[in-house]
C-alpha cells in the first residue's frame, strides 16, 4: 500500500434533479435566506447557492439574479 487512503465516498461527476426536487431545494434556500441576517457571510452564501441553482434551471432568470447581492 502506498499510504494513500481510499476516499470515504466516490461522488458522481454530475447529478440530475427533476423540477420537483429543484423546487424543494429552492424553497429550503429561500427559507434559510429569510432566517439569516442580511449582510452576513451565511446570507451571501445562501443567495449565491440560490443564484447558481436558478441559473442552471432557468438561465434567463439566473442572469437577472446575478446582480442580486442582498
MIMIMAR-746388 format. One record per atom (N, C-alpha, C): residue number from 1; atom name; z negated, y negated, x negated. Coordinates in steps of 0.05 Angstrom, whole numbers. Layout:
BEGIN
@i: NUM at: CA pz: Z py: Y px: X
...
This chain:
BEGIN
@i: 1 at: N pz: 0 py: 24 px: -17
@i: 1 at: CA pz: 0 py: 0 px: 0
@i: 1 at: C pz: 0 py: -25 px: -18
@i: 2 at: N pz: 14 py: -46 px: -10
@i: 2 at: CA pz: 17 py: -69 px: -27
@i: 2 at: C pz: -3 py: -91 px: -21
@i: 3 at: N pz: -24 py: -85 px: -5
@i: 3 at: CA pz: -44 py: -105 px: 1
@i: 3 at: C pz: -39 py: -123 px: 24
@i: 4 at: N pz: -15 py: -122 px: 35
@i: 4 at: CA pz: -8 py: -139 px: 58
@i: 4 at: C pz: -17 py: -125 px: 83
@i: 5 at: N pz: -30 py: -140 px: 101
@i: 5 at: CA pz: -38 py: -129 px: 126
@i: 5 at: C pz: -16 py: -130 px: 147
@i: 6 at: N pz: -15 py: -110 px: 164
@i: 6 at: CA pz: 4 py: -110 px: 186
@i: 6 at: C pz: -5 py: -132 px: 206
@i: 7 at: N pz: 14 py: -145 px: 218
@i: 7 at: CA pz: 7 py: -165 px: 238
@i: 7 at: C pz: -7 py: -152 px: 261
@i: 8 at: N pz: -26 py: -167 px: 274
@i: 8 at: CA pz: -40 py: -157 px: 297
@i: 8 at: C pz: -22 py: -150 px: 319
@i: 9 at: N pz: -1 py: -166 px: 323
@i: 9 at: CA pz: 19 py: -161 px: 344
@i: 9 at: C pz: 45 py: -172 px: 335
@i: 10 at: N pz: 66 py: -158 px: 343
@i: 10 at: CA pz: 93 py: -168 px: 337
@i: 10 at: C pz: 103 py: -181 px: 362
@i: 11 at: N pz: 108 py: -207 px: 360
@i: 11 at: CA pz: 117 py: -223 px: 383
@i: 11 at: C pz: 148 py: -224 px: 384
@i: 12 at: N pz: 159 py: -224 px: 408
@i: 12 at: CA pz: 188 py: -225 px: 410
@i: 12 at: C pz: 198 py: -253 px: 402
@i: 13 at: N pz: 223 py: -254 px: 393
@i: 13 at: CA pz: 235 py: -279 px: 386
@i: 13 at: C pz: 238 py: -298 px: 410
@i: 14 at: N pz: 244 py: -286 px: 433
@i: 14 at: CA pz: 248 py: -302 px: 458
@i: 14 at: C pz: 235 py: -287 px: 481
@i: 15 at: N pz: 228 py: -303 px: 501
@i: 15 at: CA pz: 218 py: -291 px: 526
@i: 15 at: C pz: 234 py: -304 px: 549
@i: 16 at: N pz: 232 py: -291 px: 572
@i: 16 at: CA pz: 245 py: -302 px: 596
@i: 16 at: C pz: 224 py: -306 px: 618
@i: 17 at: N pz: 227 py: -328 px: 632
@i: 17 at: CA pz: 209 py: -333 px: 655
@i: 17 at: C pz: 226 py: -339 px: 679
@i: 18 at: N pz: 217 py: -329 px: 703
@i: 18 at: CA pz: 231 py: -336 px: 727
@i: 18 at: C pz: 220 py: -363 px: 737
@i: 19 at: N pz: 233 py: -375 px: 757
@i: 19 at: CA pz: 224 py: -401 px: 766
@i: 19 at: C pz: 196 py: -402 px: 777
@i: 20 at: N pz: 188 py: -380 px: 790
@i: 20 at: CA pz: 160 py: -379 px: 800
@i: 20 at: C pz: 140 py: -379 px: 777
@i: 21 at: N pz: 146 py: -366 px: 755
@i: 21 at: CA pz: 129 py: -366 px: 732
@i: 21 at: C pz: 128 py: -394 px: 719
@i: 22 at: N pz: 151 py: -407 px: 718
@i: 22 at: CA pz: 152 py: -434 px: 707
@i: 22 at: C pz: 135 py: -453 px: 724
@i: 23 at: N pz: 137 py: -450 px: 751
@i: 23 at: CA pz: 121 py: -466 px: 769
@i: 23 at: C pz: 91 py: -463 px: 764
@i: 24 at: N pz: 82 py: -438 px: 759
@i: 24 at: CA pz: 54 py: -433 px: 753
@i: 24 at: C pz: 46 py: -447 px: 728
@i: 25 at: N pz: 62 py: -445 px: 707
@i: 25 at: CA pz: 56 py: -459 px: 682
@i: 25 at: C pz: 55 py: -489 px: 684
@i: 26 at: N pz: 75 py: -500 px: 698
@i: 26 at: CA pz: 76 py: -529 px: 701
@i: 26 at: C pz: 53 py: -539 px: 718
@i: 27 at: N pz: 45 py: -523 px: 738
@i: 27 at: CA pz: 22 py: -530 px: 755
@i: 27 at: C pz: -4 py: -531 px: 738
@i: 28 at: N pz: -7 py: -511 px: 722
@i: 28 at: CA pz: -31 py: -510 px: 705
@i: 28 at: C pz: -31 py: -533 px: 685
@i: 29 at: N pz: -8 py: -539 px: 673
@i: 29 at: CA pz: -7 py: -561 px: 655
@i: 29 at: C pz: -13 py: -588 px: 669
@i: 30 at: N pz: -2 py: -592 px: 693
@i: 30 at: CA pz: -8 py: -616 px: 708
@i: 30 at: C pz: -38 py: -619 px: 714
@i: 31 at: N pz: -50 py: -596 px: 722
@i: 31 at: CA pz: -79 py: -597 px: 727
@i: 31 at: C pz: -95 py: -603 px: 702
@i: 32 at: N pz: -87 py: -591 px: 680
@i: 32 at: CA pz: -101 py: -596 px: 654
@i: 32 at: C pz: -98 py: -625 px: 646
@i: 33 at: N pz: -74 py: -637 px: 650
@i: 33 at: CA pz: -70 py: -665 px: 643
@i: 33 at: C pz: -87 py: -683 px: 660
@i: 34 at: N pz: -90 py: -676 px: 686
@i: 34 at: CA pz: -108 py: -692 px: 703
@i: 34 at: C pz: -137 py: -691 px: 695
@i: 35 at: N pz: -145 py: -668 px: 684
@i: 35 at: CA pz: -173 py: -664 px: 676
@i: 35 at: C pz: -179 py: -675 px: 649
@i: 36 at: N pz: -159 py: -680 px: 633
@i: 36 at: CA pz: -163 py: -690 px: 606
@i: 36 at: C pz: -163 py: -721 px: 606
@i: 37 at: N pz: -175 py: -732 px: 586
@i: 37 at: CA pz: -176 py: -761 px: 584
@i: 37 at: C pz: -151 py: -771 px: 571
@i: 38 at: N pz: -138 py: -791 px: 584
@i: 38 at: CA pz: -114 py: -803 px: 573
@i: 38 at: C pz: -119 py: -815 px: 546
@i: 39 at: N pz: -99 py: -812 px: 529
@i: 39 at: CA pz: -102 py: -823 px: 502
@i: 39 at: C pz: -114 py: -804 px: 482
@i: 40 at: N pz: -124 py: -781 px: 491
@i: 40 at: CA pz: -136 py: -762 px: 473
@i: 40 at: C pz: -114 py: -743 px: 462
@i: 41 at: N pz: -120 py: -730 px: 440
@i: 41 at: CA pz: -101 py: -711 px: 429
@i: 41 at: C pz: -96 py: -688 px: 449
@i: 42 at: N pz: -116 py: -680 px: 463
@i: 42 at: CA pz: -113 py: -658 px: 483
@i: 42 at: C pz: -93 py: -667 px: 504
@i: 43 at: N pz: -95 py: -691 px: 515
@i: 43 at: CA pz: -77 py: -700 px: 535
@i: 43 at: C pz: -48 py: -702 px: 525
@i: 44 at: N pz: -45 py: -713 px: 500
@i: 44 at: CA pz: -19 py: -714 px: 488
@i: 44 at: C pz: -6 py: -687 px: 484
@i: 45 at: N pz: -22 py: -667 px: 476
@i: 45 at: CA pz: -12 py: -640 px: 473
@i: 45 at: C pz: -4 py: -628 px: 499
@i: 46 at: N pz: -19 py: -632 px: 520
@i: 46 at: CA pz: -12 py: -622 px: 546
@i: 46 at: C pz: 14 py: -634 px: 556
@i: 47 at: N pz: 17 py: -660 px: 553
@i: 47 at: CA pz: 41 py: -674 px: 562
@i: 47 at: C pz: 65 py: -665 px: 546
@i: 48 at: N pz: 61 py: -660 px: 520
@i: 48 at: CA pz: 83 py: -650 px: 503
@i: 48 at: C pz: 92 py: -622 px: 512
@i: 49 at: N pz: 73 py: -605 px: 519
@i: 49 at: CA pz: 80 py: -579 px: 529
@i: 49 at: C pz: 95 py: -581 px: 556
@i: 50 at: N pz: 86 py: -599 px: 573
@i: 50 at: CA pz: 100 py: -603 px: 598
@i: 50 at: C pz: 129 py: -612 px: 594
@i: 51 at: N pz: 133 py: -631 px: 575
@i: 51 at: CA pz: 160 py: -641 px: 569
@i: 51 at: C pz: 177 py: -619 px: 558
@i: 52 at: N pz: 165 py: -602 px: 540
@i: 52 at: CA pz: 180 py: -580 px: 528
@i: 52 at: C pz: 190 py: -561 px: 549
@i: 53 at: N pz: 172 py: -552 px: 566
@i: 53 at: CA pz: 178 py: -532 px: 587
@i: 53 at: C pz: 198 py: -544 px: 607
@i: 54 at: N pz: 193 py: -568 px: 615
@i: 54 at: CA pz: 211 py: -581 px: 635
@i: 54 at: C pz: 239 py: -585 px: 623
@i: 55 at: N pz: 240 py: -593 px: 597
@i: 55 at: CA pz: 266 py: -596 px: 584
@i: 55 at: C pz: 282 py: -570 px: 582
@i: 56 at: N pz: 268 py: -548 px: 579
@i: 56 at: CA pz: 282 py: -522 px: 578
@i: 56 at: C pz: 294 py: -514 px: 605
@i: 57 at: N pz: 279 py: -520 px: 626
@i: 57 at: CA pz: 287 py: -512 px: 653
@i: 57 at: C pz: 306 py: -531 px: 666
@i: 58 at: N pz: 301 py: -557 px: 661
@i: 58 at: CA pz: 317 py: -578 px: 674
@i: 58 at: C pz: 322 py: -600 px: 653
@i: 59 at: N pz: 342 py: -596 px: 636
@i: 59 at: CA pz: 347 py: -613 px: 614
@i: 59 at: C pz: 349 py: -643 px: 621
@i: 60 at: N pz: 362 py: -650 px: 643
@i: 60 at: CA pz: 364 py: -678 px: 651
@i: 60 at: C pz: 337 py: -690 px: 656
@i: 61 at: N pz: 319 py: -676 px: 669
@i: 61 at: CA pz: 292 py: -687 px: 674
@i: 61 at: C pz: 277 py: -688 px: 648
@i: 62 at: N pz: 280 py: -668 px: 631
@i: 62 at: CA pz: 267 py: -668 px: 606
@i: 62 at: C pz: 273 py: -692 px: 589
@i: 63 at: N pz: 299 py: -701 px: 591
@i: 63 at: CA pz: 307 py: -725 px: 576
@i: 63 at: C pz: 293 py: -749 px: 587
@i: 64 at: N pz: 290 py: -750 px: 614
@i: 64 at: CA pz: 275 py: -773 px: 626
@i: 64 at: C pz: 246 py: -774 px: 618
@i: 65 at: N pz: 234 py: -751 px: 614
@i: 65 at: CA pz: 206 py: -749 px: 607
@i: 65 at: C pz: 201 py: -755 px: 577
@i: 66 at: N pz: 222 py: -755 px: 561
@i: 66 at: CA pz: 218 py: -759 px: 532
@i: 66 at: C pz: 202 py: -784 px: 526
@i: 67 at: N pz: 205 py: -805 px: 541
@i: 67 at: CA pz: 190 py: -830 px: 536
@i: 67 at: C pz: 163 py: -830 px: 549
@i: 68 at: N pz: 156 py: -809 px: 563
@i: 68 at: CA pz: 130 py: -808 px: 577
@i: 68 at: C pz: 108 py: -801 px: 558
@i: 69 at: N pz: 95 py: -821 px: 548
@i: 69 at: CA pz: 74 py: -817 px: 528
@i: 69 at: C pz: 46 py: -823 px: 539
@i: 70 at: N pz: 42 py: -821 px: 565
@i: 70 at: CA pz: 17 py: -827 px: 578
@i: 70 at: C pz: -6 py: -827 px: 560
